[in-house]
């Protein structure tokens, strides 16, 4: 009987091994992976698995692993990083599960994903990992490469960190100056490194084993188009680039000759600006805001409803979920006092002040129970562009007062090149799909008739400072800017006097599209 039992057990183990599919370490390392069921991202190195949540930047945990052709009852440290292929991913237990070894059997492998199964895991026995193709810049890979660099100090880890470092200004901006949409959706699908950017920039500055041309080509590529603004990360980057350029002027000159005239101008404009004169905010951002207060009601990691108030109007906006179409539930006159706002719809909005901020409570006097509670929000890329989208919809449908909707659209329209790029050109998850309608929004901006010409031109100039026409959307914007510049030539010359000389130069370079 004992012999039969052992034979059956052996047959079962052989069956499990036979059914398992083979995977290589190179394939596991070829991408970061998304485990959609609990919103985790996973990255493999030669000896570690890094896991981090996609819903906020809570840090990344690492666990040792190795590949094996058969399951192991006890984790073997001597096998870590040795096998280049296997049918099992053998994972070392962490502090929460001491003395346990997890054997993840490879159930299936495809070009875009991998399916694993582990009987020893209490929940989520089956884990389906999909290739992370949604990210233009892979922040998890970047985070892992930094940890590997600090731990191991080898040439290959310097190269891995260098390869994972941002290559264009926009990825630098959203990673080290804060994701554009982080205030509203907690940097969803992103890790935001703005709180400790110094260690990453220092690591890049101290790389010694990277080919010089390769290193300086990336240095220049990031700097071209970098918004000329004074932020801690941008200021530190300027110092790093200045020091590197001084160290190898001949190579920098050689590599810049590969770029267009406008690209070279953008590089030197960022390099040569004294921080005392770099823009804190462009002039276009300093205009009087039409919306005075914004409150949001959240669900999960983003707002589903907004209450926006002007001096005399209350806008109640619903369906603010990313990738869906927001709509105005109502817009009604309101009478504001210090602590409350009464609308013509019979709704009263009362401000409740606390240590955690101001809460807006919505209720109807005849009903004792409050209807909704909203938290105070700061203007941001999401709140502003939601206003733009909902105003555009009502302008097209013509079911609301055109002057009010034009003011709402104009205020929600981006004010800087960084914002314009994030909203109109990038495919960020948090931008509500505005990119799909960018041509319509730009056309609407051009034909706004209720906005004073000087205000319109001021915002137009603010967006165009630092801009480069390198794709259909930015080229369409350049065409609109050229048309408005020709139509309002005298007014534009007066508006440009409000900007610094280098800003005027940057604007004209964009309009002329020097190559």
C-alpha positions in Angstrom: 0.0 0.0 0.0 2.8 2.4 0.9 4.5 1.6 -2.4 1.3 2.4 -4.3 0.9 5.7 -2.4 4.5 6.7 -3.2 4.1 5.7 -6.8 0.9 7.8 -7.1 2.6 10.8 -5.4 5.6 10.5 -7.7 3.3 10.3 -10.7 1.4 13.4 -9.6 4.7 15.3 -9.1 5.9 14.2 -12.6 2.5 15.2 -14.0 2.7 18.6 -12.5 6.3 19.1 -13.8 5.3 17.8 -17.2 2.3 20.1 -17.5 4.3 23.1 -16.5 5.7 25.2 -19.3 9.3 26.4 -19.6 10.2 30.1 -19.2 13.5 31.9 -19.5 14.9 34.6 -17.2 15.4 36.8 -20.3 11.7 36.7 -21.0 10.8 37.6 -17.3 13.3 40.5 -17.4 12.1 41.7 -20.8 9.3 43.8 -19.3 7.5 44.8 -16.2 4.3 43.0 -15.6 0.8 43.9 -14.4 -1.2 41.7 -12.1 -4.6 43.3 -12.7 -6.6 41.4 -10.1 -5.2 43.4 -7.2 -3.6 46.2 -9.2 0.1 45.2 -8.7 3.1 45.7 -10.9 5.9 43.1 -11.0 9.4 43.3 -12.2 12.0 40.6 -12.4 15.8 41.0 -12.1 18.4 38.2 -12.1 17.8 37.4 -8.4 14.8 39.4 -7.2 11.1 40.0 -7.8 10.0 43.6 -7.2 6.4 44.3 -6.6 4.6 47.6 -6.1 1.0 48.7 -6.1 -0.3 50.7 -9.1 -2.8 52.7 -7.1 -0.3 54.9 -5.2 3.4 55.2 -4.7 3.8 53.1 -1.5 7.2 51.8 -2.3 8.5 48.6 -3.8 9.1 45.2 -2.0 11.7 42.8 -3.2 11.8 39.0 -2.8 14.5 36.6 -3.8 13.7 33.9 -6.4 15.2 31.5 -8.9 14.0 29.3 -11.8 13.8 25.6 -11.4 12.7 22.6 -13.5 11.0 21.1 -10.4 9.4 22.4 -7.2 11.5 22.7 -4.0 10.3 22.2 -0.5 13.0 24.4 0.9 14.4 27.6 -0.7 18.1 27.3 -1.8 20.0 30.6 -1.6 22.8 29.1 -3.6 20.6 28.8 -6.7 19.5 32.4 -6.8 20.4 34.0 -10.2 22.0 30.8 -11.5 19.4 29.1 -13.7 18.5 30.9 -16.9 15.3 28.9 -17.5 12.8 26.7 -15.7 9.2 25.5 -15.2 8.9 26.9 -11.7 9.5 30.3 -10.2 10.7 29.5 -6.6 10.2 32.4 -4.3 11.7 33.0 -0.9 9.3 33.8 1.9 9.2 37.3 3.3 8.8 38.5 6.9 5.1 37.9 7.0 5.5 34.2 6.0 8.8 33.0 7.6 10.3 29.6 6.7 8.0 29.1 3.7 8.9 28.5 0.1 6.5 29.3 -2.7 6.6 27.3 -5.9 4.9 29.1 -8.8 4.2 26.7 -11.6 4.3 28.2 -15.1 0.9 27.3 -16.6 1.2 29.1 -19.8 3.5 31.6 -21.6 2.7 33.9 -24.5 4.3 37.0 -26.1 2.1 39.3 -24.0 1.7 37.4 -20.7 2.4 34.6 -18.3 0.1 32.5 -16.1 1.4 31.1 -12.7 -0.1 28.8 -10.1 0.9 28.2 -6.5 -1.0 25.8 -4.2 0.7 27.2 -1.1 -0.8 30.7 -1.4 -4.0 31.1 0.6 -5.6 33.6 -1.8 -5.1 34.2 -5.5 -3.6 30.8 -6.3 -3.5 31.7 -10.0 -1.7 34.8 -11.1 -2.0 36.1 -14.6 0.7 38.7 -15.4 0.3 40.8 -18.5 3.1 42.8 -20.2 3.1 46.4 -19.1 2.7 48.0 -22.5 0.6 51.0 -21.3 3.5 53.0 -19.9 5.6 55.2 -22.2 8.0 55.5 -19.3 8.3 52.5 -17.0 8.7 53.9 -13.5 8.8 50.5 -11.8 11.7 49.4 -14.0 13.4 52.6 -13.1 12.8 52.1 -9.4 14.1 48.6 -9.5 17.2 49.5 -11.5 18.1 52.1 -8.8 17.8 49.6 -6.0 19.9 47.1 -7.9 22.5 49.8 -8.6 22.8 50.7 -4.9 23.0 47.1 -3.8 25.4 45.7 -6.4 27.6 48.5 -7.8 28.5 46.8 -11.0 28.9 48.1 -14.6 25.9 46.2 -15.8 23.7 47.8 -13.0 25.0 51.2 -14.0 23.9 50.5 -17.6 20.5 49.1 -16.5 19.9 52.3 -14.4 21.0 54.5 -17.3 18.7 52.7 -19.7 15.7 53.0 -17.3 16.3 56.8 -16.6 14.0 59.2 -18.5 15.0 60.1 -22.0 12.7 63.0 -22.7 11.7 66.1 -20.7 8.1 65.0 -20.2 9.1 61.8 -18.5 11.5 63.8 -16.3 8.8 66.3 -15.5 6.1 63.8 -14.4 8.6 61.6 -12.5 10.7 64.2 -10.6 8.5 67.3 -10.6 5.4 65.3 -9.7 2.9 63.5 -12.0 0.6 66.0 -13.6 -2.5 64.3 -12.3 -1.3 63.2 -8.9 -3.5 65.6 -6.9 -6.6 64.0 -8.3 -5.9 60.3 -8.8 -2.9 59.6 -6.5 -0.5 59.2 -9.5 -2.5 56.2 -10.6 -0.3 53.8 -12.7 2.7 55.9 -11.8 5.2 56.2 -9.1 6.0 59.8 -8.2 9.6 60.4 -7.1 9.3 64.2 -6.6 9.7 63.7 -2.8 13.2 62.2 -3.1 14.4 63.1 -6.6 17.9 64.0 -5.3 19.1 60.4 -4.9 18.0 59.5 -8.4 19.6 62.6 -10.0 22.8 62.1 -8.0 23.0 58.5 -9.1 22.7 59.6 -12.8 25.3 62.3 -12.3 27.7 59.8 -10.7 27.5 57.1 -13.4 31.1 56.4 -14.6 30.9 53.3 -16.8 28.5 54.5 -19.5 29.7 55.3 -23.0 30.3 59.0 -23.2 28.4 59.6 -26.4 25.5 57.6 -25.1 25.5 59.4 -21.8 25.6 62.9 -23.3 23.1 62.1 -25.9 20.6 61.3 -23.2 21.6 64.3 -21.2 20.9 66.6 -24.2 17.7 64.7 -25.1 16.1 65.3 -21.7 17.2 69.0 -21.6 15.7 69.9 -25.0 12.2 71.1 -24.4 12.6 71.1 -20.6 10.2 73.8 -19.2 12.1 76.8 -18.0 10.7 76.9 -14.5 12.2 77.0 -11.0 11.4 73.7 -9.2 13.8 71.8 -7.0 14.3 69.0 -9.5 14.7 71.3 -12.5 17.2 73.5 -10.6 19.3 70.5 -9.7 19.1 69.1 -13.2 20.4 72.5 -14.6 23.4 72.3 -12.2 24.2 68.7 -13.3 23.9 69.6 -17.0 26.0 72.8 -16.6 28.8 70.8 -14.9 28.7 68.0 -17.5 28.8 70.5 -20.4 31.8 72.3 -18.9 33.6 69.0 -18.6 33.1 67.9 -22.3 32.3 71.0 -24.4 33.6 69.4 -27.6 31.4 66.3 -27.4 28.3 68.5 -26.5 29.0 70.7 -29.5 29.3 67.7 -31.8 26.1 66.1 -30.5 24.1 69.3 -30.7 25.1 69.6 -34.4 22.9 66.5 -34.9 19.9 68.5 -33.7 17.7 71.2 -35.4 18.2 74.9 -34.9 15.1 75.0 -32.7 16.2 72.1 -30.6 19.7 73.6 -30.0 18.0 76.9 -29.0 15.7 75.1 -26.5 18.8 73.4 -25.0 20.7 76.6 -24.5 17.7 78.5 -23.2 17.3 76.0 -20.4 21.0 76.0 -19.7 21.6 79.8 -19.6 18.7 81.0 -17.5 19.6 82.4 -14.1 17.2 81.0 -11.5 16.4 84.5 -10.4 14.8 85.1 -13.8 13.3 81.7 -14.5 9.5 81.7 -14.5 7.7 80.8 -11.4 4.4 81.0 -13.3 3.9 82.3 -16.8 2.0 85.5 -17.1 -1.0 83.6 -18.5 -1.4 81.9 -15.1 -1.7 85.1 -13.2 -5.0 86.2 -14.7 -8.1 86.5 -12.5 -9.7 83.0 -12.3 -13.3 82.6 -13.3 -13.8 79.7 -10.9 -13.2 80.8 -7.3 -13.8 77.5 -5.4 -13.6 73.8 -6.3 -14.9 70.9 -4.2 -14.9 67.2 -5.1 -16.6 64.0 -4.0 -14.3 61.1 -4.4 -14.7 57.4 -5.1 -11.5 55.3 -4.7 -8.6 57.4 -6.1 -10.4 60.0 -8.1 -13.4 62.4 -7.9 -16.6 61.4 -9.5 -18.4 64.8 -8.9 -17.2 68.4 -8.7 -18.9 71.5 -7.4 -17.3 74.6 -8.9 -18.3 78.1 -7.9 -17.8 81.5 -9.4 -18.7 84.8 -7.8 -22.3 84.3 -8.8 -22.8 80.8 -10.3 -22.6 77.2 -9.0 -21.7 74.4 -11.4 -22.5 70.8 -10.4 -20.5 68.4 -12.6 -21.0 64.6 -12.6 -19.4 61.6 -14.2 -15.8 62.8 -13.8 -14.4 59.3 -14.0 -11.4 58.9 -16.3 -12.1 57.9 -19.9 -15.8 58.9 -19.6 -17.6 62.0 -20.6 -18.3 64.5 -17.8 -21.6 66.4 -17.8 -23.1 69.4 -16.0 -26.0 68.3 -13.7 -26.9 72.0 -13.3 -25.5 75.5 -13.4 -27.6 78.0 -11.4 -27.1 81.4 -9.9 -26.0 81.4 -6.3 -25.6 83.8 -3.4 -22.4 83.3 -1.5 -21.8 84.3 2.1 -18.7 83.5 4.3 -19.9 80.1 5.3 -22.6 79.1 2.9 -24.0 79.4 -0.6 -27.6 79.3 -1.5 -28.6 78.4 -5.1 -31.7 79.2 -7.1 -32.3 75.4 -7.3 -33.2 75.4 -3.6 -29.9 73.7 -2.6 -27.8 75.1 0.2 -24.0 74.5 0.3 -22.5 75.0 3.7 -18.7 75.1 4.4 -17.5 73.1 7.4 -14.0 74.0 8.6 -11.8 71.4 10.2 -8.2 70.4 10.8 -8.4 68.2 7.6 -9.6 71.1 5.4 -12.9 72.6 4.4 -15.8 70.3 3.7 -18.8 71.4 1.6 -22.1 69.9 2.7 -25.0 69.9 0.3 -28.5 69.8 1.5 -32.1 70.9 0.9 -33.7 72.9 3.7 -36.8 70.8 3.7 -34.8 67.6 4.0 -33.0 66.9 7.3 -30.4 64.4 5.9 -27.5 66.0 3.9 -27.4 65.0 0.3 -23.6 65.1 -0.4 -20.3 66.0 1.2 -17.4 67.4 -0.9 -13.8 68.0 0.0 -11.9 71.2 -1.0 -9.7 70.9 -4.1 -6.9 73.0 -5.6 -7.0 73.8 -9.3 -5.0 71.2 -11.2 -4.6 69.7 -14.7 -7.6 67.4 -14.0 -10.0 69.9 -12.5 -9.3 72.5 -15.1 -9.5 70.2 -18.1 -12.7 68.6 -16.8 -14.2 72.1 -16.9 -12.9 72.5 -20.4 -14.4 69.2 -21.6 -17.8 69.8 -20.0 -17.9 73.4 -21.3 -17.0 72.2 -24.8 -19.8 69.7 -24.7 -22.3 72.4 -23.9 -20.9 74.8 -26.4 -21.5 72.2 -29.1 -24.9 71.2 -27.9 -25.7 74.9 -27.4 -28.0 74.1 -24.5 -26.4 76.7 -22.1 -25.5 80.3 -22.2 -22.6 80.7 -24.7 -20.7 83.4 -22.8 -20.6 81.5 -19.6 -19.5 78.3 -21.3 -16.8 80.1 -23.2 -15.4 81.6 -20.0 -15.5 78.1 -18.4 -13.8 76.5 -21.5 -11.1 79.3 -21.6 -10.2 78.9 -17.9 -10.0 75.1 -18.2 -7.8 75.3 -21.3 -4.1 74.6 -20.5 -1.9 77.6 -19.7 1.6 76.2 -20.1 3.4 73.9 -22.6 3.7 71.3 -19.9 0.0 71.3 -19.3 -0.8 71.4 -23.0 1.4 68.4 -23.6 0.0 66.4 -20.7 -3.6 67.1 -21.7 -3.6 67.3 -25.5 -0.6 65.1 -26.6 0.2 62.5 -23.9 -2.0 59.5 -23.3 -1.9 59.8 -19.5 -4.6 57.6 -17.8 -5.8 60.6 -15.8 -6.5 63.0 -18.6 -10.0 61.7 -19.3 -9.2 61.0 -23.0 -8.8 64.6 -23.9 -6.1 63.6 -26.3 -8.8 62.0 -28.6 -10.5 65.4 -28.9 -7.5 67.7 -29.0 -8.2 69.0 -32.5 -11.7 70.0 -31.5 -10.5 71.8 -28.3 -7.8 73.7 -30.2 -10.3 74.7 -32.9 -12.7 75.9 -30.2 -10.0 78.0 -28.5 -9.2 79.7 -31.8 -12.9 80.7 -32.3 -13.7 81.9 -28.8 -15.5 85.2 -29.4 -16.5 86.2 -25.8 -13.0 86.3 -24.4 -11.1 89.6 -24.5 -8.4 89.5 -27.2 -5.5 90.4 -24.8 -6.5 87.6 -22.4 -6.7 85.1 -25.3 -3.3 86.1 -26.7 -1.7 86.1 -23.2 -2.7 82.5 -22.7 -1.7 81.6 -26.3 1.8 83.0 -25.7 2.1 81.2 -22.3 1.4 77.8 -23.9 3.8 78.4 -26.8 6.8 79.3 -24.7 9.1 76.3 -24.9 6.8 74.5 -27.3 8.1 72.5 -30.3 5.9 71.3 -33.2 6.9 67.7 -33.5 3.5 65.9 -33.9 0.2 66.6 -35.5 -1.4 68.1 -32.4 1.4 70.5 -31.7 1.6 71.4 -35.4 -2.1 72.2 -35.3 -1.5 74.4 -32.3 1.3 76.2 -34.1 -0.9 76.8 -37.1 -3.6 78.3 -34.8 -1.0 80.5 -33.1 0.4 81.7 -36.4 -3.2 82.6 -37.6 -4.0 84.5 -34.4 -0.6 86.2 -34.4 -1.2 87.5 -37.9 -4.8 88.6 -37.2 -4.0 90.5 -34.0 -0.4 91.7 -34.8 -0.5 95.0 -32.9 -2.3 93.5 -29.9 0.2 90.6 -29.8 3.2 93.0 -29.8 1.7 94.8 -26.7 1.0 91.5 -24.9 4.6 90.2 -25.6 5.9 93.2 -23.7 4.5 91.6 -20.5 6.9 88.7 -21.0 10.7 88.5 -20.5 13.0 88.8 -23.6 13.9 85.1 -23.6 10.2 84.2 -23.4 9.4 86.4 -26.4 12.3 84.8 -28.3 11.0 81.3 -27.4 7.5 82.2 -28.6 8.7 83.6 -31.9 10.9 80.5 -32.5 7.8 78.3 -32.1 5.7 80.4 -34.5 8.4 80.4 -37.1 9.1 76.7 -36.5 12.9 77.1 -37.1 14.5 73.8 -38.0 
